Amino acid sequence: MSNKRNVLFYCLSAFVALIFVAIVFKGLTTAQPGDENAYYYMGKLVNEGKLPYKDFFLAHPPLHVYLISSVYGVFGFSVIALKFIPLLSTLISAFLIFEISRKKFGNAEAILSFVLFLFSYTIMFNSVFSFGIGLATMFLVIGLYFLFIKEKYFVSGIFFGLASITRLLALVPIFVILAVMLLLHKKNFLALSSGFLIVFLPVNGIFALFSGNAYFEQVYEFHLLKSINHGESLREYLDILKLNWVLFLSASLLAFVKEKKHIRLIGLIPVVYLLFLMSLKKIFGFYFIPAFPFLAIMGGYSIIKLFRLLNMRKNLIIALSIVLLLIFGWNLASNVLFLEKIGFTGFERGDDLADFVVSQSNDRTLLFGDDSVAPLLALATGKKIALDFVDTNNQVFISGLKDINKTLASLKGKEVIFVIRSTQGISHFKEARVFLNNDCSFLGSFYDKTEGNYLFYKCS
C-alpha cells in the first residue's frame, strides 16, 4: 500500500511539473532584454578562448558562464537551449525538495512543498532567465539532499562548493550549515568542509593565478563598492514579500507547530539569509531565490502539521482545504496572468533593432552600449562587442573598478554602433552623453512599450 501511495505522489508531482512547464513555456522561447544576454555573450567569449576577469569584466564566480559556454558551443545562440539551463535547474531543485520532504516528513508534506516552491511568483518568473542564481540554488539543494537524506557529507560539501563558485550569495546558507555542523557534529563538519574546500579553494586559486588582482576585485570587492540605495532595496524587499505572500505566510506557520530536528536547521537558514539581504546596499528580486527551497519545505511541513494538530472533523477539514485551495488558485491565476501579459511578452522591437543594426553596419562594425540589449543584438546579428566590454551597468563605473572616460576614449578610432536606453545603464553618465554628442552621429530611435526608448549612434 505504501509503495502505491509513493507512486501516486510521484505521478502527481510529475503532473504538477508539466503544468509549471506549460505556464513558463512562453518565457522559455522568448528573447528579452536583460542581464542574461550579457552572460550569454560572455559564454560566447569563453567559447572563443577568452578568460573571464582578465579579458572581460565578470562580477561573479565563473561556473555559470562556463556552463553557458558549453551550451553555446553545442547549440550556438539558441534562446531555448540557453534558457533551458535555469528551467532545468528549477525543476531539479523542485524534485529534490519533494524528495527531502518525503523522506523526512511524508508524502503530503512533500507534494505541498513541491507546489509552494514551483508556483511562487519569483520562481516562475526567474525559471527562464539565466542569472546563475537558479543554478547555484540547485547545487545548494543537491547538497542539502546528500546532507540530510544520504548523509554523505563529503559529497554534500562538493555540491556546496559548486554553488559557491556559481554565485557568492550561496555562501550565506552554506556558512550557516557549516557553523551548525561545527557546533553539533565536528566529525561530520570535517567531511562537509573538506568537500566544500576541495572545490572552492582551487577554483578561486586558479582564476586568481591567471587573472591576478582582477579576479578578487571583480568577484568580491565590486560587490562591497556598489552604491548605497536603501530606499530602493526596501521596496524590492516588500515587493518580494507581496508577490510571494503564500510561500512566506506558510513558512511562518512553523512558529506554531512542534518542530522536528531537521526542520530547525531548515528554518534557520532562510532567517539568516533574509536578514543578510537586508544588510546589502542593493538587491534584486532574484537574490531571494536561495531562500525559497527552505521556505517551501517549512511551509509544506507546517501546513500539514497544523491540519493534524487541529484534529477537526472530516467535513471541516474538507471545507478548510477547499477555502485554502481557492485562495492559492486565485493567487496563482493572477500571477500567471501577469506573466503572460507582461513578464513573458518578449522584446516587441527586438527584430526591428536587429534589422536596423544590420542596415547601418558592415563587417568591421562593432557594437557597444546598454548591457541589457547590446549583447542580445550582437548575438542576433553576429557582431562583436567593442573592447569585449559586455557588462556596462552603471555600478561597474560608479564602483571605480572601471573608468568611464578611459573606456569611451578606447572606442575612438573604431567603427562602433553605440546603443543606449534613455533611462538607465551607461546613459546614466554625463560623460557618455557628451561623448555621443561630440564624437558620434545620431542614427535613430525606437520606442518599445515595455522597455522604453532605444537610441542609436554611429561612432567612427
Backbone torsions as a table, in degrees:
resi	resn	phi	psi	omega
1	MET	NA	-39.8	-178.9
2	SER	-63.8	-42.3	179.4
3	ASN	-63.9	-38.5	178.1
4	LYS	-63.9	-40.0	177.8
5	ARG	-64.4	-41.7	179.0
6	ASN	-61.3	-45.7	178.6
7	VAL	-60.9	-41.2	178.9
8	LEU	-59.9	-43.9	-178.4
9	PHE	-72.6	-33.1	174.5
10	TYR	-64.3	-42.8	178.1
11	CYS	-63.9	-40.1	178.9
12	LEU	-63.8	-41.8	179.5
13	SER	-65.6	-38.1	177.5
14	ALA	-64.4	-39.3	177.8
15	PHE	-64.6	-42.5	177.8
16	VAL	-62.1	-40.8	179.3
17	ALA	-63.3	-37.8	177.8
18	LEU	-64.8	-40.0	175.9
19	ILE	-61.5	-43.5	178.9
20	PHE	-59.4	-47.2	179.9
21	VAL	-62.2	-39.0	178.1
22	ALA	-62.7	-37.6	-179.7
23	ILE	-66.6	-43.0	-173.4
24	VAL	-94.1	0.4	-173.8
25	PHE	-59.5	-38.1	179.4
26	LYS	-59.1	-41.0	178.2
27	GLY	-69.1	-28.5	179.5
28	LEU	-67.2	-30.0	-173.2
29	THR	-102.2	6.0	-171.4
30	THR	-120.0	123.1	173.6
31	ALA	-77.8	137.8	179.4
32	GLN	-139.5	154.6	173.7
33	PRO	-62.8	147.8	179.0
34	GLY	156.7	173.8	-177.0
35	ASP	-61.2	-29.8	-176.3
36	GLU	-59.8	-29.3	179.4
37	ASN	-64.7	-34.4	175.8
38	ALA	-63.6	-41.7	179.4
39	TYR	-67.9	-35.5	176.9
40	TYR	-61.7	-44.7	-178.8
41	TYR	-68.8	-36.5	175.8
42	MET	-62.2	-38.1	175.4
43	GLY	-60.1	-38.6	175.8
44	LYS	-62.7	-42.9	179.3
45	LEU	-62.5	-43.2	177.5
46	VAL	-61.8	-39.8	178.7
47	ASN	-62.6	-25.6	178.9
48	GLU	-88.5	0.7	177.9
49	GLY	99.2	5.3	179.1
50	LYS	-77.6	150.9	-178.4
51	LEU	-107.6	123.3	176.7
52	PRO	-57.0	152.6	177.9
53	TYR	76.3	-40.8	178.5
54	LYS	-87.6	-48.6	-176.4
55	ASP	-95.0	-21.4	175.7
56	PHE	-155.2	154.4	-176.5
57	PHE	-74.5	130.6	175.0
58	LEU	-141.7	119.7	-172.7
59	ALA	-90.3	16.4	-177.0
60	HIS	-139.9	163.7	172.6
61	PRO	-58.3	164.6	-162.5
62	PRO	-86.0	-18.8	-166.1
63	LEU	-59.0	-41.4	-177.7
64	HIS	-58.7	-48.4	-177.7
65	VAL	-67.4	-34.9	178.5
66	TYR	-70.1	-33.8	175.2
67	LEU	-67.8	-41.7	175.3
68	ILE	-59.4	-41.7	179.5
69	SER	-60.0	-39.0	178.9
70	SER	-64.4	-44.2	179.0
71	VAL	-65.7	-42.1	179.2
72	TYR	-62.4	-37.6	179.7
73	GLY	-63.6	-29.2	-179.3
74	VAL	-88.8	-46.2	-170.7
75	PHE	-107.4	-8.6	-173.6
76	GLY	69.4	-156.8	180.0
77	PHE	-81.2	85.1	176.8
78	SER	-113.4	113.5	-178.0
79	VAL	-57.6	-45.6	-177.9
80	ILE	-63.8	-46.0	-178.6
81	ALA	-62.3	-43.0	-178.5
82	LEU	-70.5	-38.9	179.0
83	LYS	-75.4	-16.2	179.2
84	PHE	-67.9	-22.0	178.8
85	ILE	-59.8	-55.5	179.3
86	PRO	-67.4	-33.6	179.8
87	LEU	-64.2	-47.8	179.1
88	LEU	-63.6	-39.4	177.7
89	SER	-59.2	-43.3	-179.6
90	THR	-64.0	-43.9	-178.5
91	LEU	-67.4	-40.1	177.3
92	ILE	-63.3	-43.7	177.0
93	SER	-57.9	-45.1	-177.4
94	ALA	-62.5	-45.6	-178.1
95	PHE	-68.1	-31.9	177.3
96	LEU	-76.0	-31.4	171.0
97	ILE	-59.9	-43.4	177.0
98	PHE	-58.6	-46.9	-177.2
99	GLU	-66.2	-42.6	179.4
100	ILE	-61.6	-47.1	-179.7
101	SER	-65.3	-40.4	-177.9
102	ARG	-65.4	-44.6	-177.0
103	LYS	-71.9	-33.8	-176.5
104	LYS	-89.7	-32.1	-171.5
105	PHE	-125.9	-45.8	-179.6
106	GLY	150.9	168.9	-176.9
107	ASN	-64.9	-42.2	-178.6
108	ALA	-63.0	-45.1	177.2
109	GLU	-61.7	-36.9	-177.5
110	ALA	-65.1	-50.4	-176.7
111	ILE	-67.8	-33.5	179.0
112	LEU	-70.1	-40.8	176.2
113	SER	-62.4	-41.4	178.0
114	PHE	-57.5	-47.5	-178.8
115	VAL	-68.1	-44.3	-178.8
116	LEU	-60.3	-38.6	-180.0
117	PHE	-70.4	-55.8	-172.9
118	LEU	-63.4	-37.0	-173.0
119	PHE	-99.2	15.0	167.8
120	SER	-71.4	140.5	-174.9
121	TYR	-56.1	-47.4	-175.7
122	THR	-62.6	-35.7	177.6
123	ILE	-70.3	-45.7	179.6
124	MET	-59.3	-46.3	-176.5
125	PHE	-66.0	-46.6	-173.4
126	ASN	-83.9	-4.5	-178.1
127	SER	-67.7	-13.0	179.8
128	VAL	-122.7	18.4	175.8
129	PHE	-120.8	121.4	-171.1
130	SER	-88.9	77.7	177.1
131	PHE	-93.4	-7.9	-179.9
132	GLY	92.8	-21.4	-176.4
133	ILE	-70.7	-33.4	177.1
134	GLY	-67.2	-37.4	177.3
135	LEU	-65.7	-44.6	178.0
136	ALA	-62.4	-39.7	178.5
137	THR	-64.4	-38.9	176.8
138	MET	-59.4	-45.5	178.4
139	PHE	-63.3	-36.6	176.3
140	LEU	-60.0	-46.7	-176.7
141	VAL	-68.9	-37.7	175.4
142	ILE	-61.5	-42.9	176.6
143	GLY	-60.6	-40.7	178.4
144	LEU	-64.2	-38.4	178.7
145	TYR	-62.7	-47.1	179.1
146	PHE	-69.1	-26.5	178.8
147	LEU	-73.2	-51.9	-172.6
148	PHE	-87.9	-38.0	-172.2
149	ILE	-94.3	-50.3	-177.5
150	LYS	-88.3	-20.4	-177.2
151	GLU	54.8	37.7	174.9
152	LYS	-104.6	91.1	-167.0
153	TYR	-71.5	-37.1	179.1
154	PHE	-66.1	-44.8	177.9
155	VAL	-63.1	-41.7	176.6
156	SER	-57.4	-44.2	179.8
157	GLY	-62.4	-36.1	177.8
158	ILE	-60.7	-44.6	179.6
159	PHE	-69.0	-34.6	173.3
160	PHE	-63.6	-36.7	176.1
161	GLY	-63.0	-41.4	177.6
162	LEU	-63.2	-38.4	176.7
163	ALA	-62.0	-40.2	-176.1
164	SER	-69.6	-27.0	178.8
165	ILE	-95.4	11.7	173.3
166	THR	-104.4	-50.5	176.1
167	ARG	-146.4	135.1	-177.1
168	LEU	-63.2	-28.9	-178.7
169	LEU	-59.3	-25.4	179.4
170	ALA	-64.8	-19.7	-179.0
171	LEU	-64.7	-27.5	-176.9
172	VAL	-64.5	-58.5	177.1
173	PRO	-62.2	-31.6	178.3
174	ILE	-63.3	-44.6	-179.7
175	PHE	-66.7	-34.0	176.1
176	VAL	-62.7	-47.2	179.8
177	ILE	-62.2	-44.6	179.4
178	LEU	-63.1	-38.9	-180.0
179	ALA	-65.2	-43.5	178.4
180	VAL	-64.0	-42.9	179.1
181	MET	-63.7	-37.8	178.7
182	LEU	-63.1	-39.2	-178.2
183	LEU	-74.4	-36.7	-170.5
184	LEU	-106.2	-32.0	-174.5
185	HIS	-140.6	79.3	-173.6
186	LYS	-60.8	-36.7	179.4
187	LYS	-64.8	-45.0	178.7
188	ASN	-68.9	-31.3	177.2
189	PHE	-61.2	-39.5	-178.5
190	LEU	-62.8	-44.0	179.3
191	ALA	-68.2	-42.6	-179.5
192	LEU	-63.8	-48.8	-178.2
193	SER	-67.2	-33.3	178.1
194	SER	-64.7	-44.1	177.1
195	GLY	-61.1	-40.4	178.9
196	PHE	-64.7	-48.7	-174.8
197	LEU	-70.7	-27.5	-179.0
198	ILE	-67.7	-17.9	174.3
199	VAL	-99.9	-48.7	-172.2
200	PHE	-63.4	-47.6	-174.6
201	LEU	-69.4	-49.1	-179.4
202	PRO	-61.6	-41.0	-178.5
203	VAL	-64.5	-47.2	177.3
204	ASN	-62.0	-40.4	-178.9
205	GLY	-66.2	-42.2	-178.9
206	ILE	-64.0	-45.6	-178.3
207	PHE	-72.7	-30.6	174.5
208	ALA	-67.6	-36.7	179.9
209	LEU	-63.9	-44.9	-175.8
210	PHE	-85.6	-23.2	-176.3
211	SER	-111.5	-7.9	178.6
212	GLY	66.4	-145.5	-178.0
213	ASN	-64.3	-21.7	-177.4
214	ALA	-58.1	-34.9	-178.3
215	TYR	-63.2	-52.3	-177.9
216	PHE	-69.1	-34.0	177.4
217	GLU	-62.9	-45.8	-174.7
218	GLN	-77.9	-39.1	-174.4
219	VAL	-84.9	-34.0	-174.2
220	TYR	-113.0	-57.8	-174.5
221	GLU	-62.9	-38.1	-178.0
222	PHE	-53.6	-42.4	-176.0
223	HIS	-72.6	-21.9	175.4
224	LEU	-81.9	-19.5	-176.0
225	LEU	-96.2	-6.0	-178.0
226	LYS	-57.8	144.5	-177.1
227	SER	-65.8	151.2	-178.0
228	ILE	-83.2	134.1	174.9
229	ASN	-153.4	68.6	-172.5
230	HIS	-65.4	-30.4	178.6
231	GLY	-61.8	-44.9	178.6
232	GLU	-66.0	-39.0	179.2
233	SER	-64.9	-40.5	178.9
234	LEU	-63.4	-40.8	178.1
235	ARG	-63.2	-40.9	178.3
236	GLU	-63.4	-41.3	179.2
237	TYR	-60.6	-49.0	-179.4
238	LEU	-64.9	-37.2	178.4
239	ASP	-62.7	-41.4	179.8
240	ILE	-64.3	-41.8	178.0
241	LEU	-62.9	-39.6	-178.5
242	LYS	-70.6	-42.8	-177.2
243	LEU	-71.0	-26.6	-176.3
244	ASN	-120.2	36.7	-172.3
245	TRP	-63.6	-31.8	179.3
246	VAL	-62.9	-45.4	-179.9
247	LEU	-64.5	-48.5	-177.6
248	PHE	-66.1	-39.6	179.3
249	LEU	-65.7	-44.6	179.8
250	SER	-63.4	-39.2	178.6
251	ALA	-66.1	-36.1	-179.1
252	SER	-67.4	-18.3	178.6
253	LEU	-66.4	-13.3	177.8
254	LEU	-58.2	-26.0	179.5
255	ALA	-65.2	-17.8	-174.6
256	PHE	-106.9	6.7	-179.5
257	VAL	-125.1	158.4	176.7
258	LYS	-72.6	126.8	-172.4
259	GLU	-88.3	138.6	169.2
260	LYS	-82.3	166.6	-174.9
261	LYS	-55.2	-53.4	-172.4
262	HIS	-73.3	-26.7	-178.4
263	ILE	-69.2	-22.0	179.4
264	ARG	-65.0	-46.5	178.0
265	LEU	-67.1	-42.1	178.7
266	ILE	-60.6	-35.6	178.5
267	GLY	-75.7	-31.3	-179.3
268	LEU	-68.6	-38.6	-173.6
269	ILE	-59.4	-52.6	-179.1
270	PRO	-67.7	-28.9	177.3
271	VAL	-62.7	-49.2	178.5
272	VAL	-63.6	-42.3	-177.4
273	TYR	-63.9	-45.0	-178.6
274	LEU	-68.0	-34.0	174.5
275	LEU	-66.9	-38.7	177.7
276	PHE	-61.4	-43.2	179.3
277	LEU	-59.3	-33.6	179.4
278	MET	-64.9	-22.0	-178.5
279	SER	-86.2	-12.0	-176.0
280	LEU	-75.2	150.8	-179.2
281	LYS	-72.4	-34.6	-178.1
282	LYS	-145.8	130.8	-180.0
283	ILE	-130.0	158.0	175.6
284	PHE	-127.1	161.7	-175.6
285	GLY	-56.5	-38.5	-176.5
286	PHE	-72.0	-12.3	176.0
287	TYR	-60.7	-25.4	-174.7
288	PHE	-79.2	-14.5	-170.7
289	ILE	-57.7	-39.8	179.2
290	PRO	-58.6	-21.0	178.5
291	ALA	-82.2	-20.8	-170.0
292	PHE	-65.5	-40.3	177.2
293	PRO	-58.3	-41.2	-179.4
294	PHE	-68.7	-41.5	177.8
295	LEU	-63.2	-38.9	-179.3
296	ALA	-65.8	-43.1	178.2
297	ILE	-63.4	-42.8	176.6
298	MET	-60.0	-44.8	-177.4
299	GLY	-65.6	-46.3	179.2
300	GLY	-61.5	-43.7	178.7
301	TYR	-63.2	-45.6	-173.9
302	SER	-67.4	-44.0	-177.9
303	ILE	-63.3	-47.8	179.9
304	ILE	-65.1	-40.2	178.9
305	LYS	-62.1	-42.3	179.8
306	LEU	-65.5	-40.7	177.3
307	PHE	-57.7	-42.2	-179.1
308	ARG	-72.0	-34.8	180.0
309	LEU	-70.2	-34.1	-178.0
310	LEU	-65.1	-28.1	175.4
311	ASN	50.8	46.2	-177.4
312	MET	-84.9	167.9	173.5
313	ARG	-65.5	156.7	-176.1
314	LYS	-59.3	-40.3	-179.0
315	ASN	-63.9	-38.5	179.6
316	LEU	-69.6	-38.3	178.4
317	ILE	-63.0	-43.7	179.3
318	ILE	-62.6	-43.9	-179.5
319	ALA	-63.3	-45.5	179.6
320	LEU	-64.3	-38.9	178.7
321	SER	-62.1	-41.2	179.9
322	ILE	-64.1	-42.3	178.9
323	VAL	-61.7	-46.2	-179.7
324	LEU	-64.7	-38.5	178.0
325	LEU	-65.3	-38.6	178.2
326	LEU	-64.8	-41.8	178.7
327	ILE	-64.1	-46.8	179.6
328	PHE	-63.3	-42.7	179.8
329	GLY	-63.1	-40.9	177.8
330	TRP	-63.6	-44.4	179.6
331	ASN	-63.8	-42.8	179.9
332	LEU	-64.8	-43.1	-179.4
333	ALA	-61.5	-42.2	-180.0
334	SER	-66.4	-37.8	177.7
335	ASN	-66.4	-43.6	179.9
336	VAL	-64.0	-41.1	178.9
337	LEU	-61.5	-41.7	178.8
338	PHE	-64.9	-43.5	179.3
339	LEU	-61.2	-43.1	-177.8
340	GLU	-68.4	-37.7	-175.4
341	LYS	-85.4	-32.0	-174.0
342	ILE	-126.9	-53.8	-172.1
343	GLY	-59.9	-38.5	-176.3
344	PHE	-115.4	31.4	-176.3
345	THR	-73.4	-18.0	-178.5
346	GLY	86.8	-164.2	-175.3
347	PHE	-110.8	99.2	-174.5
348	GLU	-53.0	-45.2	-175.3
349	ARG	-103.1	13.7	-175.6
350	GLY	-56.7	-49.1	-179.8
351	ASP	-64.7	-37.6	179.0
352	ASP	-63.9	-42.4	179.9
353	LEU	-65.4	-42.1	179.6
354	ALA	-64.4	-43.5	178.5
355	ASP	-62.9	-37.6	180.0
356	PHE	-65.8	-42.1	178.6
357	VAL	-60.6	-44.6	-179.9
358	VAL	-62.3	-42.1	-176.7
359	SER	-69.4	-23.6	-175.7
360	GLN	-105.2	12.3	-173.2
361	SER	-134.6	170.1	172.4
362	ASN	-132.7	-168.9	-174.6
363	ASP	-64.4	-25.1	-177.7
364	ARG	-89.3	-11.5	-172.8
365	THR	-70.6	132.6	176.9
366	LEU	-105.6	161.7	174.7
367	LEU	-112.0	153.1	176.5
368	PHE	-158.4	156.5	173.2
369	GLY	134.7	-143.0	-172.2
370	ASP	-54.6	127.9	-172.9
371	ASP	-71.3	-15.7	-178.8
372	SER	-85.0	-21.4	-175.4
373	VAL	-125.6	-32.5	-179.3
374	ALA	-58.3	-44.2	177.3
375	PRO	-63.9	-37.0	178.8
376	LEU	-63.8	-43.9	178.1
377	LEU	-66.3	-37.0	178.5
378	ALA	-63.6	-43.6	179.3
379	LEU	-68.1	-38.5	-177.9
380	ALA	-72.1	-29.0	-175.2
381	THR	-107.3	-4.8	-179.1
382	GLY	78.0	17.0	178.6
383	LYS	-87.9	163.1	176.2
384	LYS	-101.9	149.9	174.4
385	ILE	-83.3	128.2	-179.5
386	ALA	-59.0	136.5	177.1
387	LEU	65.6	5.7	-171.5
388	ASP	55.6	27.2	-178.7
389	PHE	-93.6	93.2	-172.2
390	VAL	-91.2	-46.2	-174.9
391	ASP	-88.1	92.6	-177.2
392	THR	-105.9	23.6	178.8
393	ASN	-63.3	150.7	-168.3
394	ASN	-61.9	-24.0	-179.7
395	GLN	-66.2	-27.3	178.2
396	VAL	-60.6	-37.5	-179.3
397	PHE	-88.2	-38.5	179.4
398	ILE	-62.3	-35.5	-180.0
399	SER	-66.3	-21.1	-178.7
400	GLY	90.5	-1.5	179.6
401	LEU	-71.1	-29.0	174.9
402	LYS	-127.1	143.6	-178.4
403	ASP	-99.5	122.1	-175.9
404	ILE	-63.8	-39.0	-178.4
405	ASN	-68.1	-41.7	178.2
406	LYS	-65.6	-38.7	179.4
407	THR	-63.0	-47.6	-179.4
408	LEU	-65.4	-37.7	179.0
409	ALA	-63.4	-33.2	-179.9
410	SER	-68.9	-18.9	179.4
411	LEU	-78.7	-20.4	-177.0
412	LYS	-64.7	137.8	-178.2
413	GLY	91.0	-5.9	177.1
414	LYS	-108.3	149.8	176.2
415	GLU	-87.8	109.1	-169.9
416	VAL	-130.5	134.0	164.3
417	ILE	-95.5	119.4	-174.0
418	PHE	-105.8	118.5	-179.9
419	VAL	-114.4	132.4	178.2
420	ILE	-132.3	160.3	169.8
421	ARG	-102.4	145.0	-171.8
422	SER	-72.4	-12.0	-171.2
423	THR	-121.1	-3.8	-174.7
424	GLN	-157.7	-179.4	175.2
425	GLY	69.2	-142.4	-173.4
426	ILE	-68.0	-20.3	176.9
427	SER	-68.7	-9.3	176.3
428	HIS	-60.0	-26.4	-171.0
429	PHE	-95.8	134.4	176.2
430	LYS	-60.6	-37.5	-179.4
431	GLU	-58.6	-39.8	179.8
432	ALA	-66.9	-41.9	-179.5
433	ARG	-66.2	-38.7	177.7
434	VAL	-65.3	-43.4	178.6
435	PHE	-59.1	-45.9	-178.6
436	LEU	-64.7	-38.8	-179.3
437	ASN	-72.4	-34.6	-174.3
438	ASN	-92.3	-34.6	-171.6
439	ASP	-113.4	-0.5	-176.4
440	CYS	-134.9	162.4	176.8
441	SER	-113.3	140.5	-177.9
442	PHE	-74.0	130.0	-179.0
443	LEU	-99.6	-39.6	-177.8
444	GLY	165.5	172.9	179.8
445	SER	-136.0	154.5	178.3
446	PHE	-133.8	137.3	178.4
447	TYR	-105.7	128.1	176.4
448	ASP	-113.7	131.5	-175.3
449	LYS	-58.0	-37.0	-177.3
450	THR	-89.4	-40.4	-170.3
451	GLU	-97.2	-16.1	-178.4
452	GLY	92.9	-153.8	-174.7
453	ASN	-89.2	137.3	170.0
454	TYR	-114.2	129.0	-177.6
455	LEU	-113.9	135.4	-179.2
456	PHE	-114.9	136.4	176.8
457	TYR	-130.0	152.3	175.7
458	LYS	-113.5	121.2	-178.5
459	CYS	-118.6	132.9	-178.8
460	SER	-154.5	NA	NA
